[in-house]
Amino acid sequence: MKNKISLLWEGLITTTGFFFSLLVLSISFFLFREAYGFFGKPPVEEGYGIFLHESNSVQVISAADLKRIFGREITNWSELGGADLLIEILSLSEIESNFKEEEIGSELEHLPEIVYQFSEKRPGILGFFPRKLLDSRHRFIPIPDNHLLDILSGKDWYPSSSPIPSFGALPILMGSLLVSFGAALIALPFGLIAAIFLSEIATKQIKEVSLYLVELLAGIPSVVFGFFGLVLLVPLLQSWFSLDQGESALAGSIILAIICLPTVITLSLDALQTVPKELKESSLALGATELQTIFRIMIPYAKSGISAAFILGLGRAFGETMAVLMVTGNAAIMPTGFLAPVRTITATIAAELGEAPSGGMHFESLFVLGSILFIVTFCLNLVAGIFTVRKT
């Protein structure tokens, strides 16, 4: 009977583990599949294309150059290696404003001929039209597809701009790293000091109460910390540093440090408690003080566990959403310091996913950000696992 019950429990545990492993793999596959759809297509409005005059020697235009053309930063084809001609932008709205409806046709049947005749006389023309509305007489030029390097190195994040959206995620990535490292640098010393106090100095009663409070801190929803930061911390930082606004990377780092403290304290305490009692007693017997024993014997012995606590705390901070969304300012610009507003990957996804049309490039670009977040968090956890199992 006992063997049957054991086999039943073993089968239940195996099935549950297999199910959840499959679930994690399915979620990961879905995430990367949606992100993959972003690549292999040009960064222009879906269905649109760029055509030039037959005599124009320019063969390819990058998305960055197109954005500068539409922003009137580039006004002559010579700046792109072409002839010395002014760039004349032509769009469907301009055709509709210059021609009557009966000339174009109720179903735009005369549009290809009108556009051809209009553009044939203008060698500096750059037409931006839906491809299906024109015919083969118009020379559409290739636009380089979206690439991961463009996202990682681009400095402009305007995914909804028309006609050329920008998907430069470097400011968002740097904002996430700045806030997360700031939080980890604050949480590690305070968490380690708290762990040392609980391990070596606090009485049994104080330790029990303190651990209960740490567990309570870990259970508080992050949005509560966000409210705390928005109502109390942000005005204080604005007053102390004479800022135009208190929402900044520093505010996000402090709030995330508070959120990460339970992780750092708990894991550091576990690491310190693995130090053999004989090792501590030998140090004290040789004349070392308690403080010298802690910093010269215990911490070096437990450095792998403490390092893992630091890395896991960093991963916890990197993946946090609501708190940073409320206190960092959400400015998708390159961060200039801890007192400047920033935007993180998680805040970008949370703020924009509901507004992005499903299946569009904006929607898919958010899944690319999610994939980057997944990879960074996975790597941090992998490194933490290596530190945890490494011999001291």
N, C-alpha and C positions, 0 to 999 in steps of 0.2 A: 504493500500500500504506500509506504514511504517512498519507494522507488518511483511509483507512478506519479505521486505528487511532485517529486523532485524533477522528473522529466517534464511534467506539465509546466512547472515554473520556468524551467530552462527553455522550453519551447516558447513560452510567453515572452520571456526576456529577449530571446533571439529575434522573434518576430517584431517586437516593439523596436529593438535597435535597428533592424533592417528597414522597417517602415520609416523611421525618422531619418536614417541615412539617405534613403531614397527621396524623402521630402526635401532635405537640404540640397541634394544634387539637382532635383527638379527646379527648385527656386533659383539656384545658381545658373542652370541652363537657360531658364526664362530670362534672367537678368542679362546674360551675355548675348542671347539671341536678339533681344530688343535693342541692345547697344550696337550689335553688328549691323543692323539695318541702317544705322546712321552713315556708315561708310559705303563707298561705291556709288555715291550720288553727288552732284555738284551743289555747292552751298548757295543756291538761288531758290526763289519760290518754285514750288513743284509745278512742272509742266511748262515752265518758261525757258526761254533761250535767248542768247545774244547773237545778233547777226550784224555783219559789217558790209561795207561796199566791196564789190569785187576787186577794186584796184588797191584796197588797203593791204599793206604787206604784213600787218600784224596777224599772227596765226593763233596765238593762245593768250588769254588774259587770266591772270590769277584772281582769286576771290578778293584778296587784299587790294589789288589794283582796281578791280571793279568798284569796291566800296569807296576808294579814293576818287574814282571818276564820278560816281553819283553824288559824292560829297563835295564836288567841284575843287578838289585838291589837285587833280590832274585834268588839264583842260586842252592839252595838245597831244596829238598822236606821236610826236617826236619824243615825248617823255617815255614812251613805251617801245621805242625803236622803229616807229613808223615815219611817215612823211610829215612835213611841217604843215599840219592841218588842224584847225580847231575841231574839237569833239562836239558833235551835235547829237544829243540824246533824243531818241524818238520812242514814244510809248503809245499804248492803245488809247489812253486818255487824251493825248494830244491829237490823234487822228479823229477821235470823236468830237473834239472841240473845234476842229478846222473843217470838218465835212458834215453835211447834213445826213440825217438818218436814211433818207431815200437814196442818197449816193452810195452809202456803205451797204445798204440792204437790210431788210428786217432780220435776216439770219446771218448777217455779216458776209454774205456770199461775194460781195465785191471788194472786201477788205484786202485780200492778197494783191490784187491788181493796183489798188490805190496805194498801198504801202510800197509796192515795187516802183511805181512811177514817182512817188514822193522821194524815195531814198536813192533812186538811180541818179538824180541830179545833184546829190550831196555826197561827195566822196569822203567826207569826215563823219558820216552818220554812224551812230551806234544804236541799234534797235533792240528794245527789250519787249518781247511779245510772247504770248502763248504759242508754242510750236504748232499746235493743231490748227491754228487760224491762218497760217501762212503756208506757202508751197515751196517746192524745191528750188525756185529761182533765188531764194534768199540764202546767203552764205552764213549759216550758223557756225560759230566757232566753238571748239571744245573748251570747257572750263574744268580745271583740275578738281577731282573728287575730294571729299573730306578725308583728311588723314589724321591719325592720332597725334602725330607730331605737331600739326597745326593747332590742335586743341591744347596740348600741353605747353606750347610756346606762345600762343596768342594772348594778347593783353586786353582785348575788347570782348566783353560778354554782352551782346545785344541780340539774343536769339529771335526776337520778334520784329526786328527792324526790317523795313521793306525799302527797296527790293532785294537787298543783299544782307542777310542776317550774319552776325558775327558770333563765333563759338570759341572765343579764346578763354580758356578756363584757368590760365596761369594765376590771375589775381585771386580766384576762388580757392585754388589749391594752396597758394601761399598763405591766404587768410586762415585756412584750416590748420596748416602746419604751425603758423605763428601762435594762434590761440591754444592749440593742443600742447605745444612745447612749453608755452608760458604756464599753462595749468599744471603740467607735470613738474616743472621746476619749482612751483610753489608747493604742490602737494607732497613731493618726495621728502624734503627736509622736515616739514611739520608732521607728516605721517610716520616717518622714521623715528622722530623724537617721541611721538605718542606711543609707538610700538615699544621703544626702549623703556619708557615709563611703565607701561603695563606689564612688561616682561620682568623687569628687574627691581622696580622701585615701589610700585603701587601695592597696597595691601590686598588681600583676597577680596574683601568687600568692595573696595574701590574698583578693582579690576572687573568684577562682575557687573557693577553698575555702568562702568565706562563701556564695556563691550556691548551691553544692552543699548546704550545710547548710540554707539557706532552702528549697530544693526538698525536702529530706528532711523538714523540719518540715511542709511542706504535705502530704506523703504519710502522715503519722501519722494513724490513725483517731481520730475525735473521742472515742470511748469511752475511749481511752487517756488523753486529756486530762481526761476526766471522772473517771477513777480517780485521776489525779494530784491533781486538785482536792479530791476527797472524802477522800483519805488524808492529804495534806499541807497544802493551802491552807485547807480548812475548819477544822481544829483550830487553825491559826495565827491566823486571823481571830477565832475564838471566844476565844482566849487574849488577843490584843492588845486587843480591844474589850470584853472581859468580857460576851460575849453568852450568852444561854441556849442558842443553837445557832448554829453557824457558817455553815449554809446560808443564803445571802442573795443579794441582787442584786449586791453587790460581788464575791462569789466568782464568780458567773456572768459578770460583766463582765471580770474578770481572765482567766478561762479563755478566754472568747471573744476577748479581745484577743490572746492568744497564738495562737489559731487564725487570726485575721485578719491577723496580721503578714506572712505570706508574700505575701498579696494586696497589702497596702499597700506593702511594700518593693519588690516587683517592678514594680508600676505606677508608683510614684514614681520609681524608678530609670530606667525607660523615658522618663518625662517629662523628667527632668533631662538625659538624654543627647541630647534633641532640641535643647537650647540650642546655637546656633551657636558654633563655636570662636572665630570672629572677635570675637563679642560679649564673651566672657570675656577674650580677649587685650587688647581695647581697654580694658576696665575696669582690668585690671592695669597697662596702659601709662600710664593716667592717674593712677596712684598709689594706687589702691584696694588694700586688703589682700585676701588670698584669702577671708577670712571675710566681708568687706564685699561682695565679688563674688558669693559664694554667696547671701547674704540679700537683697541689693539688686538683683541682676541675674538670677541663675539662677532663684531661687524665683518671683519675679514673672512671669518669662517662661514658666515651666512650671506656673503656677497652675492652668490648666485640667486638665492631666493629674493633678496632685496632688489636685485636688478630685474628679476621677473616681475616684481610688484610695480616697479617704475614703468616697465614696458606695457604691462596690462593696464595700468592707470592711464598711460598715454593713449592706448587703444580705446579705452572707455571715453576719454575726452574727445578723441577724433570722431567718434560715432554719435556724439550727443547732438540733439536737434533743437528742442524747444527753448532751452535756456539761452543758447547762443543766438537763436532767431530773435529773441526779445531784447538782448542787451548789446549786440555788437554793431548795430547801425545798418547792417545789410547793404553796404556799398561795394559793388563789384569793381573795385579799383585796386591797383597794386598797393599793398600796405606799405606805409612809410615809417611805422613804429607802433608801439603798443598803445599810444594815445590816439591813433587814427581809427576811424570806422573801417570795418572789414566785413566780408561775407564768406561764409564757410560752405563746403559742399552740401552738408546736410540741410542747412538753412535754404540754400538755393533750390534743392529738390522739393522741400516742404512748401516753399513759397510759390513755386512756378508750376508744379505738376498739375494742379487743378485747372490752370489756365491754358495749358498746352494742348492743342488739338491732338487727339489720339492718332498715332501712326505718322504724324508729321515730324519734320527734322527737329523741331524744338522738343517734342516729346521724346524722341530717340536720343537727343543730346543729353537729356537728364538721366537716361539709363546709362549713358557713357560715364557720366559723373558717378552714378551709383556703382558701376563696375570698378572705377578707380578707387572708390571708398572701400569696396569689398576687398580688392587686392591689397591695399595698404593695411587694412585691419587684419586680414589673413596673415600677412607677413609679420606684423607685430606680434600676433598670437603665436606664430611659428617660432619667432626668436625667443619669446618668453618661455615657450616649451623647452627650447634648447638650454636656456639658462637654468630652468627648473631641474632638468635631469642631469645637468653637468656636475661632475664631482667637484667639490670645493678643495 
